Amino acid sequence: MAQAQLPLNTPPGLSGDSEKEHPKAWKWYDYFTFNVDHKVIGIQYLVTAFFFYLVGGLMAIAMRAELLTPDPDFIDPTLYNAFLTNHGTFMIFLWIVPAAIGGFGNFLVPLMVGARDMAFPKLNAIAFWLNPPAGAILITSLFFGGSQSGWTAYPPLSLITNNIGQSLWILSIVLVGTSSILGSVNFVITILFMRVPSMQLTQVPLFCWAILATSVLALFSTPVLAAGLVLLLFDINFGTSFFKPDAGGNVIIYQHLFWFYSHPAVYLMILPIFGIMSEIIPVHARKPIFGYKAIAYSSLAICFVGLFVWVHHMFTSGTPPWMRMFFTISTLIVAVPTGVKIFGWVATLWGGKIRYTTAMLFAIGLLSMFVIGGITGVTLGTAPFDLHVHDTYYVVGHFHYVLFGGSVFGIYAGIYHWFPKMTGRMMNETWGKVHFVLTFIGTHLTFLPMHELGLQGMPRRVAMYDPQFITLNQLCTFGSILLGISVIPFFFNALWSWMYGEKASDNPWDALSLEWTTSSPPLIENWEVLPVVTHGPYDYGMNGHSATTEKATSESVS
């Protein structure tokens, strides 16, 4: 019999003689410390990201309140510009990306592959602790007038608006980008080299495939954005002229640097959500996932093709016809692996014994909304159509169907699904369904009319507009208020359930992937004895399997 080894991330002071004194769970105050446990870090990401989601959401409601009427009668247009810039920044860089990748990725990846922790636990903690100061710097920028140039920060506008606010904005994004790079290195190494020995690559859960593709994409694209922003910072503060057109600079180069990251950023936000969908749908439909390999490889395909579509954001920037043609084709091609996933999910649902839990409702809601966002994305990817609606509300409607109807719905689905594993408590399903209904209706009410506004010619990023657009804008504003209200039952449901909810079993959904084979919440070292994989994570109803692992009882696998 092999001698049991100490876990890889043994806390300081723990030795073989004191192993029996090893705590089974962290205390609440441990979540406010520099903790190297991947599960603590994952929850730290989720809670911090949700706080910034509330901040960005309040800015959105303030902007929509301003747009209730054509005149600037609620907030000053300058403040509107600052809210416009920082709303998008909070939602993308400090809510969706940290929650989807940092939150779920950190909590789930080691559990799903049978690892004790991430490959580099301290680096993992450092990656998280770059986010709170980044958010604080972004909030501080508002006290200096805030960035006024929109979340794209295009020069020359970003060079002449508010130097202090713009500089703080850049510093904040660079910190978040650094966090993303550090986290991506950790995910790649953990998934490829720290799987439990009995897990083959073809048995890796699809969420891990999605995180792997996302991490590779981030490693290629994020440094390019960081370089562009640093050069912009130099132009603002140190007299350089990289992007100053009156001094020989080239503003188009900045757009290339920005969009080389910022279109792949859409996939950074949605690929982990695709992974969440691929975990939730088979569990609650009680069917094996349809086309496991196709869905896994489609994540890698999106990762590759996604690096060659950025110029479709620049069709109105004087791009030559050959470039428009090339990037129109590449943009249409990237829709193919996305369609593979959607058809795989629909085929999994077809004929399944569907349990309409809150997690499943949000997953199905996401599926319907992402189809709408995907169709409008295909239209925007074709140059002739994009030239007419590029700077209109049509783009705003498309973007929010993809990222709110897609990413945010996916985050909610993931929270309802893995909340029992994270906390050991069940969320209230009744209030969860209330949350879903309010969010579903509010999303359509807010963003569907924006497509018509765009087709009618209303420009985006404006605080004042022609009175002919007032009716549709009022509809959008009422929808945004409903979306704001929808957060209330979720917030109190999560808080109440965390403290007083019904205690969850180790596997309340009868799921088959590895994270459900440990306790709820998991032990600090995840398992007392590492599991042994005996079959796939989606083998529902196959060979009579009710679990995907058998625990080794006689020796520890390290």
Solvent accessible surface area in square Angstrom, and as a share of the most:
residue,aa,sasa,rsa
1,M,195,0.87
2,A,55,0.43
3,Q,163,0.72
4,A,67,0.52
5,Q,117,0.52
6,L,70,0.35
7,P,20,0.12
8,L,136,0.68
9,N,19,0.10
10,T,36,0.21
11,P,30,0.19
12,P,139,0.88
13,G,81,0.78
14,L,26,0.13
15,S,54,0.35
16,G,52,0.50
17,D,147,0.76
18,S,24,0.15
19,E,81,0.37
20,K,205,0.87
21,E,141,0.63
22,H,29,0.13
23,P,73,0.46
24,K,122,0.52
25,A,54,0.42
26,W,67,0.23
27,K,120,0.51
28,W,186,0.65
29,Y,115,0.44
30,D,24,0.13
31,Y,62,0.24
32,F,151,0.63
33,T,62,0.36
34,F,107,0.44
35,N,12,0.06
36,V,44,0.25
37,D,1,0.00
38,H,0,0.00
39,K,12,0.05
40,V,1,0.00
41,I,1,0.00
42,G,0,0.00
43,I,10,0.05
44,Q,9,0.04
45,Y,12,0.05
46,L,19,0.09
47,V,86,0.49
48,T,30,0.17
49,A,1,0.00
50,F,28,0.12
51,F,110,0.46
52,F,9,0.04
53,Y,12,0.04
54,L,63,0.31
55,V,29,0.17
56,G,0,0.00
57,G,19,0.18
58,L,124,0.61
59,M,10,0.05
60,A,24,0.19
61,I,56,0.28
62,A,17,0.13
63,M,15,0.07
64,R,15,0.06
65,A,28,0.22
66,E,0,0.00
67,L,3,0.01
68,L,59,0.29
69,T,42,0.25
70,P,20,0.13
71,D,90,0.47
72,P,57,0.36
73,D,98,0.51
74,F,122,0.51
75,I,23,0.12
76,D,82,0.43
77,P,45,0.28
78,T,77,0.45
79,L,74,0.37
80,Y,4,0.01
81,N,51,0.26
82,A,1,0.01
83,F,36,0.15
84,L,41,0.21
85,T,0,0.00
86,N,0,0.00
87,H,25,0.11
88,G,12,0.12
89,T,0,0.00
90,F,0,0.00
91,M,27,0.12
92,I,3,0.02
93,F,7,0.03
94,L,3,0.01
95,W,3,0.01
96,I,6,0.03
97,V,12,0.07
98,P,10,0.06
99,A,0,0.00
100,A,0,0.00
101,I,18,0.09
102,G,6,0.06
103,G,0,0.00
104,F,0,0.00
105,G,0,0.00
106,N,3,0.01
107,F,2,0.01
108,L,0,0.00
109,V,0,0.00
110,P,0,0.00
111,L,0,0.00
112,M,0,0.00
113,V,0,0.00
114,G,1,0.01
115,A,4,0.03
116,R,15,0.05
117,D,2,0.01
118,M,3,0.01
119,A,24,0.19
120,F,88,0.37
121,P,32,0.20
122,K,143,0.61
123,L,52,0.26
124,N,2,0.01
125,A,1,0.00
126,I,77,0.39
127,A,0,0.00
128,F,5,0.02
129,W,84,0.30
130,L,36,0.18
131,N,5,0.03
132,P,36,0.22
133,P,55,0.35
134,A,0,0.00
135,G,0,0.00
136,A,55,0.43
137,I,45,0.23
138,L,0,0.00
139,I,50,0.25
140,T,55,0.32
141,S,0,0.00
142,L,43,0.22
143,F,166,0.69
144,F,101,0.42
145,G,34,0.33
146,G,0,0.00
147,S,0,0.00
148,Q,26,0.12
149,S,9,0.06
150,G,3,0.03
151,W,36,0.13
152,T,5,0.03
153,A,0,0.00
154,Y,61,0.23
155,P,5,0.03
156,P,63,0.40
157,L,86,0.43
158,S,0,0.00
159,L,25,0.12
160,I,130,0.66
161,T,48,0.28
162,N,31,0.16
163,N,74,0.38
164,I,95,0.48
165,G,0,0.00
166,Q,0,0.00
167,S,14,0.09
168,L,36,0.18
169,W,2,0.01
170,I,1,0.00
171,L,79,0.39
172,S,0,0.00
173,I,4,0.02
174,V,39,0.22
175,L,48,0.24
176,V,8,0.05
177,G,12,0.11
178,T,56,0.32
179,S,6,0.04
180,S,21,0.14
181,I,47,0.24
182,L,41,0.20
183,G,10,0.09
184,S,5,0.03
185,V,55,0.31
186,N,0,0.00
187,F,3,0.01
188,V,24,0.14
189,I,54,0.28
190,T,0,0.00
191,I,2,0.01
192,L,68,0.34
193,F,149,0.62
194,M,42,0.19
195,R,58,0.21
196,V,4,0.02
197,P,97,0.61
198,S,35,0.23
199,M,9,0.04
200,Q,108,0.48
201,L,76,0.38
202,T,73,0.42
203,Q,36,0.16
204,V,1,0.01
205,P,1,0.01
206,L,4,0.02
207,F,0,0.00
208,C,0,0.00
209,W,16,0.06
210,A,1,0.01
211,I,0,0.00
212,L,16,0.08
213,A,0,0.00
214,T,1,0.00
215,S,1,0.01
216,V,45,0.26
217,L,0,0.00
218,A,1,0.01
219,L,58,0.29
220,F,125,0.52
221,S,0,0.00
222,T,1,0.01
223,P,59,0.37
224,V,38,0.22
225,L,6,0.03
226,A,28,0.22
227,A,50,0.39
228,G,1,0.01
229,L,1,0.00
230,V,55,0.32
231,L,52,0.26
232,L,0,0.00
233,L,27,0.14
234,F,79,0.33
235,D,3,0.01
236,I,20,0.10
237,N,69,0.35
238,F,136,0.57
239,G,63,0.61
240,T,41,0.24
241,S,44,0.28
242,F,89,0.37
243,F,3,0.01
244,K,53,0.22
245,P,73,0.46
246,D,133,0.69
247,A,60,0.47
248,G,72,0.69
249,G,15,0.15
250,N,72,0.37
251,V,33,0.19
252,I,54,0.28
253,I,83,0.42
254,Y,1,0.00
255,Q,17,0.07
256,H,45,0.20
257,L,41,0.20
258,F,3,0.01
259,W,20,0.07
260,F,47,0.20
261,Y,8,0.03
262,S,2,0.01
263,H,18,0.08
264,P,1,0.01
265,A,1,0.01
266,V,21,0.12
267,Y,18,0.07
268,L,0,0.00
269,M,2,0.01
270,I,2,0.01
271,L,0,0.00
272,P,0,0.00
273,I,0,0.00
274,F,3,0.01
275,G,2,0.02
276,I,0,0.00
277,M,1,0.00
278,S,1,0.01
279,E,6,0.03
280,I,0,0.00
281,I,0,0.00
282,P,0,0.00
283,V,7,0.04
284,H,0,0.00
285,A,0,0.00
286,R,69,0.25
287,K,55,0.24
288,P,46,0.29
289,I,14,0.07
290,F,122,0.51
291,G,33,0.32
292,Y,37,0.14
293,K,113,0.48
294,A,49,0.38
295,I,4,0.02
296,A,1,0.00
297,Y,112,0.43
298,S,6,0.04
299,S,2,0.01
300,L,68,0.34
301,A,38,0.29
302,I,0,0.00
303,C,11,0.07
304,F,131,0.55
305,V,27,0.15
306,G,0,0.00
307,L,23,0.11
308,F,84,0.35
309,V,0,0.00
310,W,46,0.16
311,V,1,0.00
312,H,20,0.09
313,H,41,0.18
314,M,0,0.00
315,F,0,0.00
316,T,64,0.37
317,S,29,0.19
318,G,67,0.64
319,T,10,0.06
320,P,52,0.32
321,P,109,0.68
322,W,168,0.59
323,M,34,0.15
324,R,62,0.23
325,M,125,0.56
326,F,99,0.41
327,F,14,0.06
328,T,17,0.10
329,I,87,0.44
330,S,9,0.06
331,T,11,0.07
332,L,66,0.33
333,I,85,0.43
334,V,11,0.07
335,A,37,0.29
336,V,99,0.57
337,P,12,0.08
338,T,20,0.11
339,G,19,0.18
340,V,53,0.31
341,K,3,0.01
342,I,27,0.14
343,F,153,0.64
344,G,4,0.03
345,W,1,0.00
346,V,66,0.38
347,A,28,0.21
348,T,0,0.00
349,L,25,0.13
350,W,205,0.72
351,G,73,0.70
352,G,19,0.18
353,K,163,0.69
354,I,49,0.25
355,R,76,0.28
356,Y,128,0.49
357,T,18,0.11
358,T,0,0.00
359,A,1,0.01
360,M,0,0.00
361,L,35,0.18
362,F,0,0.00
363,A,0,0.00
364,I,54,0.27
365,G,4,0.04
366,L,0,0.00
367,L,16,0.08
368,S,50,0.32
369,M,0,0.00
370,F,16,0.07
371,V,58,0.33
372,I,54,0.27
373,G,0,0.00
374,G,28,0.27
375,I,111,0.56
376,T,15,0.09
377,G,17,0.16
378,V,60,0.34
379,T,43,0.25
380,L,13,0.07
381,G,1,0.01
382,T,38,0.22
383,A,10,0.08
384,P,98,0.62
385,F,65,0.27
386,D,5,0.02
387,L,74,0.37
388,H,152,0.68
389,V,8,0.05
390,H,34,0.15
391,D,73,0.38
392,T,15,0.08
393,Y,10,0.04
394,Y,15,0.06
395,V,23,0.13
396,V,25,0.14
397,G,0,0.00
398,H,33,0.15
399,F,54,0.22
400,H,42,0.19
401,Y,0,0.00
402,V,11,0.06
403,L,8,0.04
404,F,25,0.10
405,G,0,0.00
406,G,0,0.00
407,S,0,0.00
408,V,3,0.02
409,F,0,0.00
410,G,0,0.00
411,I,0,0.00
412,Y,1,0.01
413,A,0,0.00
414,G,0,0.00
415,I,22,0.11
416,Y,6,0.02
417,H,1,0.01
418,W,1,0.00
419,F,8,0.03
420,P,1,0.01
421,K,0,0.00
422,M,16,0.07
423,T,18,0.11
424,G,8,0.08
425,R,61,0.22
426,M,37,0.16
427,M,11,0.05
428,N,70,0.36
429,E,58,0.26
430,T,93,0.54
431,W,136,0.48
432,G,0,0.00
433,K,73,0.31
434,V,56,0.32
435,H,0,0.00
436,F,27,0.11
437,V,74,0.43
438,L,43,0.21
439,T,0,0.00
440,F,60,0.25
441,I,88,0.45
442,G,0,0.00
443,T,0,0.00
444,H,43,0.19
445,L,57,0.29
446,T,4,0.02
447,F,14,0.06
448,L,91,0.45
449,P,13,0.08
450,M,6,0.03
451,H,18,0.08
452,E,78,0.35
453,L,0,0.00
454,G,2,0.02
455,L,100,0.50
456,Q,88,0.39
457,G,43,0.41
458,M,0,0.00
459,P,64,0.40
460,R,42,0.15
461,R,87,0.32
462,V,44,0.25
463,A,9,0.07
464,M,107,0.48
465,Y,22,0.09
466,D,71,0.37
467,P,88,0.55
468,Q,127,0.57
469,F,12,0.05
470,I,56,0.28
471,T,99,0.58
472,L,41,0.20
473,N,0,0.00
474,Q,58,0.26
475,L,71,0.35
476,C,0,0.00
477,T,3,0.01
478,F,111,0.46
479,G,0,0.00
480,S,7,0.05
481,I,79,0.40
482,L,42,0.21
483,L,20,0.10
484,G,23,0.22
485,I,82,0.42
486,S,2,0.02
487,V,20,0.11
488,I,94,0.48
489,P,17,0.11
490,F,8,0.03
491,F,80,0.33
492,F,121,0.51
493,N,10,0.05
494,A,18,0.14
495,L,83,0.41
496,W,159,0.56
497,S,2,0.01
498,W,104,0.37
499,M,101,0.45
500,Y,132,0.50
501,G,9,0.09
502,E,133,0.60
503,K,153,0.65
504,A,19,0.14
505,S,67,0.43
506,D,71,0.37
507,N,39,0.20
508,P,35,0.22
509,W,20,0.07
510,D,81,0.42
511,A,3,0.02
512,L,3,0.02
513,S,6,0.04
514,L,4,0.02
515,E,1,0.00
516,W,7,0.02
517,T,24,0.14
518,T,3,0.02
519,S,36,0.24
520,S,19,0.12
521,P,57,0.36
522,P,8,0.05
523,L,37,0.18
524,I,3,0.02
525,E,12,0.05
526,N,0,0.00
527,W,6,0.02
528,E,120,0.54
529,V,41,0.24
530,L,8,0.04
531,P,0,0.00
532,V,52,0.30
533,V,15,0.09
534,T,61,0.35
535,H,22,0.10
536,G,15,0.14
537,P,11,0.07
538,Y,10,0.04
539,D,26,0.14
540,Y,12,0.05
541,G,79,0.76
542,M,86,0.38
543,N,130,0.67
544,G,74,0.71
545,H,62,0.28
546,S,93,0.60
547,A,45,0.35
548,T,5,0.03
549,T,16,0.09
550,E,115,0.51
551,K,105,0.45
552,A,23,0.18
553,T,129,0.75
554,S,63,0.41
555,E,77,0.35
556,S,19,0.12
557,V,38,0.22
558,S,82,0.53
